[in-house]
Amino acid sequence: MDRQRRGTRTEVRALIRRAPAEYLLVRPGSTPAEIWEFPGGQLPPRTDPAQALGRWCLTNLGLELVDLASQPPFDYRFGTYVVTYHYYHCCAARDEALPLGVIDLRWVSTAALGTYPLDAPARHVAAQLQTTGSVEGDCNRSRGSPGDAQDNVQ
């Protein structure tokens, strides 16, 4: 039986960072107008999470992701429905994100993440980012050539 039919689904999200410590938030059209999220969406069955996330960001934001570092997945329960989240710390090949498939987008400092209305799983991740500070790695180096991905498991 397909996992999607049993009250579960999987989502993949990007923690796109630019120096000094800013993360990209988006306001997709599929959520209430005031809710902001980290970029990404539902993961189709039998799809590589990093590849799906890269396609989502290119299609919806015009951004090519580089230096993806997978974080441990976590489950979040919405009543009887469970969503498994796969987050990736990453950088973009360039900083000029475009609202191609989202209503709005903003680069937000780590300190200000808590001031945005986020859904519960995103609030959890934002709190971790605020507690641990910025992620290791250099998003300021020359853009366009992927470097070695570093695992920054928190």
N, C-alpha and C positions, 0 to 999 in steps of 0.2 A: 504494500500500500504506500502511496506517495506521501511523504511527510507533510506536504502542503495541505492535504485533506484532513489531517488529524489535529487541527487547531495550532499548528506551528508554521513558522516561516523563517527564512534566513535573510538578514539584511547585511549589506557591506557598506562601510562608511569611511571617509577619508578625513584625517586630521592634517589638512594641508597647512603647512607652516611657512611663514616667511619671517625674516629677521626684522626686529630683534626677537619678538615673541608674539606674533600675531597668527591667528587661525582664521580660516575662511568659514563663514556661516552662510547658509542659503535659506531662503524662504520659498519652498516649493509650492506649486499651486494645489497640491493634493492634501494639504493640511490646513487647519484653520489659519486665517490670514495673519494672526499675530505670532504664530509659532515659527521659530527658527531651528535649523538642524545643521549638523555637519553634513557635507555633501555625500550623496550616495543613494542607494535604494535597494529594492528587493532583489535578491539573488535568484536567478532562474535555476531550476534543478540541473544538476550535472554540469555546472559552469564553474570555472576557476574564479575564485573571489577577486584576486588581484586584477585579472584580465577584465572581468565585468566592471570593476570599479574604474579602471582606466578608460573603458569605453563610455561609462556614464559621465565621467568628468570631461572627456573630450566632446561628447555630444551636447551636454547641458551647460558646460562652462567654457568650452573652448580651451581647456587646459590639458596638457600632457603631464602625467605624473612621473616623477623620478624618485629614486631612493626610497621605495616602499619598504616599510618594516612592519610586519604583521604583529599584532598584539593578541594576547590570548582571548579567544571568543568568550562571550558571556551571554547568559539567558536573562531575559526580562519578561516577567509574567504580567499580562494585561488581562486580569480576571482569569478566565480559563484558557486564554490564548497565549502562547509562548513565542517570543521572537528571539532568535539567536543572532547576536550582533558580532560581526567581524570588523574590527577597526584597524586601519593602517596609518601609521605615522608616515608622512611623505612630504615632498616638496613639489612645486610645479616648475616646469621648464621655463616658464615666464610668469610674471605676477599679474598680467592683465586678464583677469577672469571676466567673462562676458555672460550676462543673464540670458543665455540662449534657450534654456529649458526650465528656468526658475523665475519667480516673480521678482526677486531681489537678492542681492548678495552683498556681504560686507566683510572686510578684514577687521578682526576684533582682537584687541590685546588680551593676553591671558587673564589679566586682572579684571577686565570688563566682561568676560564670558558670563559671569553670574548675573549680570544686569539684563541679559536678554531672556525673553520667555522661550525656554527650551522644553522639549518633552522630557519625561523622567529619565530615560536612558542617556540622553545627551547631557542632562544636568549632572548625572553620575560621572560621566567622562570629563566634563568641564571641571568638576570639583577635583578630580584626580590631576588634571593638568595644572590647576591652581596650586595644589599641594606639592606636586613634584617639580614644578617649574618647567622651564623649556626642555625640549628633548635634545639629546646630543645629536650632532650632525651639523653640517654647514650648508644651509640653503642659499648662501650668498655667493658660492663659488660660481664659476662660469656656467651659464645656463645651457641646456640643450643636450648635454652628454650625461647619461645616467652613470652614477658612480656605484661603488659597492654598497649594497644595502646593509644597514646595520640593524641588528635586532635590539630594540630599546624596550624590552619587556619591563613593565612597571609593576 
